[in-house]
Amino acid sequence: MPVCLLLALLGCQPSPATPSPSTPEPVSSPALEVTPTHWSTAPATPTPTQVPLAAQVNGEGITLAEFEAELARYQAALGGTELAPEDRQRVLEELIDQVLLAQATVQEGFVIEEEMLQARMESLSVQLGGAQALEAWMNQHGYDSASFRQALQRAISAAWMRDRIIASVPLTAEQVHARQILFYSRDQAEQVYALLQAGNSFDNLAWQYDPVTGGDLGWFPRGFLTDTRLEEVAFRLEVNAYSEVVQTSAGYHILQVLERDPNRPLEPDMLRIIQAQTLQAWLEARRQESDIQIFISLE
């Protein structure tokens, strides 16, 4: 369930980098799981003139009030149930992701003009049913006028950068069409491999061991299979060739490549998965090179 509600609303808005209508809708960052390997945690030591911070990302603060407001919205979305430490961490990670995305727009030369900001505010007002409805939504979700404008600016920038990253994913890729015979016993797998070497038909054996699909895995690009070793074997095989027995966590496989296409269009579901992987990889790389400080306990 999305935490950054403004980003979710803005995801419905067109942007310069939004893929064409034939491209699947981009995924949003709340679905990502990113391990904060380079975070540093320090006690908050605000002076009377400082705004208390929950975190700081490359010198840009996420205020404690903003974090607590997001926690309250997240809790309300869950029906008011008590939040676990992992929920608190998820909320903070999503805020950090949004800041990282927004910060990157500066390097890309994206500037939010006042006219753009006002147009987005008016669009949100229309979506929600008018100015009074927008004001009620702001009050309900813990925003005053200044904090709402700040959050909206950040959300616009983050949505623009998210769409730019997603739009960088090619719509086609090298793919193979493969099938397999899967076993849960190495001895059985080796016996069938010996039958193949003796001249038995892969097609007949595949249907014998999988009467429903004949072991058909369909078309897939690199990076799609969960087991990289199996993928390496599939892309190394020539068309109609079969592999030796390959062991994975799922069992023992013998693969056969049926077709190969160096530039095949990606299926919509497959494209969404690769888009999500690309966005996650971008965020992970950005975190590695960023200075992220946490000033609160997430327990």
For each residue, the residues with C-beta under 8 A, 3 or more apart:
1: 30 74 77 78
2: 5 7 8 28 30
3: 30 70 73 74 77 90 91 94 95
4: 7 8 30 70 94 95 98 155 158
5: 2 8 9 73 141
6: 9 10 151 152 155
7: 2 4 10 11 28 29 98 155 158 159
8: 2 4 5 11 28 30
9: 5 6 12 13 124 127 155
10: 6 7 13 120 155 156 159
11: 7 8 25 26 28 159
12: 9 127
13: 9 10 120 123 159
14: 18
15: 18 159 160 163
16: 160
17: 160 163 164 166 167
18: 14 15 26 163 167
19: 22 23 24 26 163 166 167
20: 23
21:
22: 19
23: 19 20 167 171 271
24: 19 268 269 271 272 275
25: 11 272
26: 11 18 19 162 163 166 167 275
27: 31 166 272 275 276 279
28: 2 7 8 11 31 162
29: 7 32 94 97 98 101 158 162 279 283
30: 1 2 3 4 8 94
31: 27 28 276
32: 29 97 276 279 280 283
33: 280
34: 93 97 280 283 284 287
35: 284
36: 39 93 96 287 292
37: 287 288
38: 287 288 290 292
39: 36 292 293 294
40: 291 292 293 294
41: 293 294 295
42: 293 294 295
43: 295
44: 52 53 64 295 296
45:
46: 50 51 52 53
47: 50
48:
49:
50: 46 47 53
51: 46 61 63 64 65
52: 44 46 63 64 65 295
53: 44 46 50 56 61 62 63 64 295
54: 62 63 64 66 67 68 92 95 294 295 296
55: 61 62 67 92 95 96 292 293 294 295 296
56: 53 59 60 61 62 291 292 293 295
57: 60 62 96 99 100 103 290 291 292
58: 99 103 290 291 292
59: 56 291
60: 56 57 99 103
61: 51 53 55 56
62: 53 54 55 56 57 66 67 92 95 96 99
63: 51 52 53 54 66 67
64: 44 51 52 53 54 67 68 295 296
65: 51 52 68 69 142 147
66: 54 62 63 69 70 95 147 151
67: 54 55 62 63 64 70 71 91 92 95 296
68: 54 64 65 71 72
69: 65 66 72 73 141 142 143
70: 3 4 66 67 73 74 91 94 95
71: 67 68 74 75 83 88 91
72: 68 69 75 76 142
73: 3 5 69 70 76 77 141 142
74: 1 3 70 71 77 78 83 87 90 91
75: 71 72 78 80 81 82 83
76: 72 73 79 80
77: 1 3 73 74
78: 1 74 75 81 83 87
79: 76
80: 75 76
81: 75 78
82: 75
83: 71 74 75 78 87 88
84: 87 88
85: 88 89 298 299
86: 89 90
87: 74 78 83 84 90 91
88: 71 83 84 85 91 92 298
89: 85 86 92 93 298
90: 3 74 86 87 93 94
91: 3 67 70 71 74 87 88 94 95
92: 54 55 62 67 88 89 95 96 294 296 298
93: 34 36 89 90 96 97
94: 3 4 29 30 70 90 91 97 98
95: 3 4 54 55 62 66 67 70 91 92 98 99
96: 36 55 57 62 92 93 99 100 287 292
97: 29 32 34 93 94 100 101 158 283
98: 4 7 29 94 95 101 102 154 155 158
99: 57 58 60 62 95 96 102 103 154 158
100: 57 96 97 103 104 283 286 287 290
101: 29 97 98 104 105 157 158 159 161 162 283
102: 98 99 105 153 154 155 157 158 161
103: 57 58 60 99 100 106
104: 100 101 107 108 161 286
105: 101 102 108 109 110 157 158 160 161
106: 103 109 110
107: 104
108: 104 105 161 164
109: 105 106
110: 105 106 157 160 161
111:
112: 116 117 153 156 157
113: 116 117
114: 117 118
115: 118 119
116: 112 113 119 120 156
117: 112 113 114 120 121 149 152 153 156
118: 114 115 121 122
119: 115 116 122 123
120: 10 13 116 117 123 124 152 156
121: 117 118 124 125 134 149 152
122: 118 119 125 126
123: 13 119 120 126 127
124: 9 120 121 127 128 134 152
125: 121 122 128 130 131 133 134
126: 122 123 129 130
127: 9 12 123 124
128: 124 125 133 134 137
129: 126 133
130: 125 126 133 134
131: 125 134 135
132: 135 136
133: 125 128 129 130 136 137
134: 121 124 125 128 130 131 137 138
135: 131 132 138 139
136: 132 133 139 140
137: 128 133 134 140 141
138: 134 135 141 143 144 145 148
139: 135 136 142 143
140: 136 137
141: 5 69 73 137 138
142: 65 69 72 73 139 147
143: 69 138 139 147 148 151
144: 138 147 148
145: 138 148 149
146: 149 150
147: 65 66 142 143 144 150 151
148: 138 143 144 145 151 152
149: 117 121 145 146 152 153
150: 146 147 153 154
151: 6 66 143 147 148 154 155
152: 6 117 120 121 124 148 149 155 156
153: 102 112 117 149 150 156 157
154: 98 99 102 150 151 157 158
155: 4 6 7 9 10 98 102 151 152 158 159
156: 10 112 116 117 120 152 153 159 160
157: 101 102 105 110 112 153 154 160 161
158: 4 7 29 97 98 99 101 102 105 154 155 161 162
159: 7 10 11 13 15 101 155 156 162 163
160: 15 16 17 105 110 156 157 163 164
161: 101 102 104 105 108 110 157 158 164 165
162: 26 28 29 101 158 159 165 166 279
163: 15 17 18 19 26 159 160 166 167
164: 17 108 160 161 167 168
165: 161 162 168 278 279 282
166: 17 19 26 27 162 163 169 275 278 279
167: 17 18 19 23 26 163 164
168: 164 165 278
169: 166 271 274 275 278
170: 173 266
171: 23 265 266 271
172: 263 264 265 266
173: 170 221 222 263 264 266 274
174: 221 222 235 260 261 262 263 264
175: 219 220 221 260 261 264 266
176: 219 220 234 235 237 257 259 260 261
177: 217 218 219 257 258 259 260 261
178: 217 220 234 237 255 256 257 258
179: 206 214 215 216 217 255 256 258
180: 206 215 217 253 254 255 256
181: 189 192 202 205 206 209 210 215 253 254
182: 209 210 215 250 251 252 253
183: 186 188 189 192 209 251 252 253
184: 188 251 252
185: 188 189 252
186: 183 189 190 245 247 252
187: 190 191
188: 183 184 185 191 192 252
189: 181 183 185 186 192 193 245 252 253 254
190: 186 187 193 194 245
191: 187 188 194 195
192: 181 183 188 189 195 196 205 209 254
193: 189 190 196 197 244 245 254
194: 190 191 197 198
195: 191 192 198 200 205
196: 192 193 199 200 202 205 242 254
197: 193 194
198: 194 195
199: 196
200: 195 196 204 205
201: 204 205
202: 181 196 205 206 242 256
203: 206 207 214
204: 200 201 207 208
205: 181 192 195 196 200 201 202 208 209
206: 179 180 181 202 203 209 210 214 215 256
207: 203 204 210 211 214
208: 204 205 211
209: 181 182 183 192 205 206 215
210: 181 182 206 207 213 214 215
211: 207 208 214
212:
213: 210 216
214: 179 203 206 207 210 211
215: 179 180 181 182 206 209 210
216: 179 213
217: 177 178 179 180 220
218: 177
219: 175 176 177 259 261 264 267
220: 175 176 178 217 224 225 234 270
221: 173 174 175 224 264 266 270 274
222: 173 174 231 235
223: 231 274 277
224: 220 221 231 270 273 274
225: 220 228 230 231 234
226:
227: 230 231 248 249 250
228: 225 231 232
229: 232 233 246 248
230: 225 227 233 234 246 248 253 255
231: 222 223 224 225 227 228 234 235
232: 228 229 235 236
233: 229 230 236 237 243 246 255
234: 176 178 220 225 230 231 237 243 255 257
235: 174 176 222 231 232
236: 232 233
237: 176 178 233 234 241 242 243 255 256 257
238: 241 257
239: 257 258 259 260
240: 256 257 258
241: 237 238 256 257
242: 196 202 237 254 255 256
243: 233 234 237 246 253 254 255 256
244: 193 254
245: 186 189 190 193 252 253 254
246: 229 230 233 243 252 253 254 255
247: 186 251 252 253
248: 227 229 230 251 252 253
249: 227
250: 182 227 253
251: 182 183 184 247 248
252: 182 183 184 185 186 188 189 245 246 247 248
253: 180 181 182 183 189 230 243 245 246 247 248 250
254: 180 181 189 192 193 196 242 243 244 245 246
255: 178 179 180 230 233 234 237 242 243 246
256: 178 179 180 202 206 237 240 241 242 243
257: 176 177 178 234 237 238 239 240 241 260
258: 177 178 179 239 240
259: 176 177 219 239
260: 174 175 176 177 239 257
261: 174 175 176 177 219 264
262: 174
263: 172 173 174
264: 172 173 174 175 219 221 261
265: 171 172
266: 170 171 172 173 175 221 270 271 274
267: 219 270 271
268: 24 271 272
269: 24 272 273
270: 220 221 224 266 267 273 274
271: 23 24 169 171 266 267 268 274 275
272: 24 25 27 268 269 275 276
273: 224 269 270 276 277
274: 169 173 221 223 224 266 270 271 277 278
275: 24 26 27 166 169 271 272 278 279
276: 27 31 32 272 273 279 280
277: 223 273 274 280 281
278: 165 166 168 169 274 275 281 282
279: 27 29 32 162 165 166 275 276 282 283
280: 32 33 34 276 277 283 284
281: 277 278 284 285
282: 165 278 279 285 286
283: 29 32 34 97 100 101 279 280 286 287
284: 34 35 280 281 287 288
285: 281 282 288 289
286: 100 104 282 283 289 290
287: 34 36 37 38 96 100 283 284 290 292
288: 37 38 284 285
289: 285 286
290: 38 57 58 100 286 287
291: 40 56 57 58 59
292: 36 38 39 40 55 56 57 58 96 287
293: 39 40 41 42 55 56
294: 39 40 41 42 54 55 92 298
295: 41 42 43 44 52 53 54 55 56 64
296: 44 54 55 64 67 92
297:
298: 85 88 89 92 294
299: 85
